[in-house]
Amino acid sequence: MSHRRNLYSPKSKRSTKSNKFKWIILLFILSAIYVLFFYTNDYILNRSKYALENTEQNYGREVDSLCLKMNVPKSYIKALIMLECSGRKPATTRFEEHVYEKLKDVKRGKILLFENISPVMLRHTSDESLRNMATSWGPFQIMGYKCIQLKIKLHNLAGPNAVFWGMKWINDDYGDLLRQGRYKDAFHFHNTGKDYPLNGIPITYDPSYVSHGLKYMTYFK
């Protein structure tokens, strides 16, 4: 005597419930992705609103004027200030130990060239000056040794004219990227000295540095 399979067995019911549960989980994941994709930008801007307003209040007028003269987008410059110092005035400083060690090696002749700096240029430089050169200054957090390239005294990077000298370095070093609208490359270049990698993986100290910069630009536009 043959036995028909019971299509409504407890096992079959458990399988149906399991499938429904999987579909619910899948829908939840898709909904979460949707929310993150469409609302992350607003979340980041709202979370940073006080600092964004500070950036505009502390630097807006001067940046607007200089951007007009240098032909660079003010939304990028303000977003960069937001990234580097959160709109604080005066901006804080940041000492870079690894840069300090490199500069010492250049002075000793162990490295013949670092960022266009040769041992001859550092021959009479004190240790205190080397430390200052290995520190980032001003609203754009420009490294102190950039004063050699700009042919200025280091204190200009943090003094009353810090915005001008910082923007001059930006304009001289990678202003063409800005005029071409290559903002992704520009943010990455400012932080690392290199364009955004072709493999899509940034090498910035903060992996979100570039993406946040682009979001801040939308606010200042």
Long-range contacts (C-beta under 8 A, 24 or more apart in sequence): 41-215, 41-218, 44-212, 44-215, 45-215, 45-216, 45-218, 45-219, 48-82, 48-86, 48-216, 51-82, 51-86, 51-87, 52-82, 52-87, 52-216, 52-219, 52-220, 53-87, 54-86, 54-87, 54-88, 54-89, 55-81, 55-82, 55-86, 55-87, 55-220, 56-87, 56-220, 57-87, 58-87, 58-88, 58-89, 59-87, 59-89, 59-139, 59-163, 62-163, 62-164, 63-163, 63-167, 66-163, 66-164, 66-167, 67-167, 70-167, 70-168, 70-171, 70-175, 71-175, 71-179, 72-167, 72-170, 72-171, 72-175, 72-178, 72-179, 73-178, 73-183, 73-217, 74-220, 75-217, 75-218, 75-220, 75-221, 76-178, 76-183, 76-186, 76-213, 76-217, 77-167, 77-170, 78-216, 78-220, 79-187, 79-213, 79-214, 79-216, 79-217, 79-219, 79-220, 80-140, 80-170, 80-187, 80-190, 80-213, 81-139, 81-140, 82-213, 82-216, 83-187, 83-209, 83-212, 83-213, 83-216, 84-139, 84-140, 84-141, 85-138, 85-139, 85-140, 85-141, 89-139, 90-158, 91-137, 91-138, 91-139, 91-141, 91-158, 91-162, 93-135, 93-136, 93-137, 93-158, 94-135, 94-136, 94-141, 95-131, 95-134, 95-135, 96-134, 96-135, 96-136, 96-143, 97-134, 99-133, 99-134, 99-143, 99-145, 100-130, 100-131, 100-134, 102-134, 103-130, 103-133, 103-134, 103-145, 104-130, 115-145, 115-149, 116-148, 116-149, 117-145, 117-148, 121-148, 129-154, 137-162, 138-162, 138-163, 138-165, 138-166, 139-163, 139-166, 140-166, 140-167, 140-169, 140-170, 140-190, 142-166, 142-169, 183-213, 183-214, 183-217, 184-210, 184-214, 187-213, 187-214
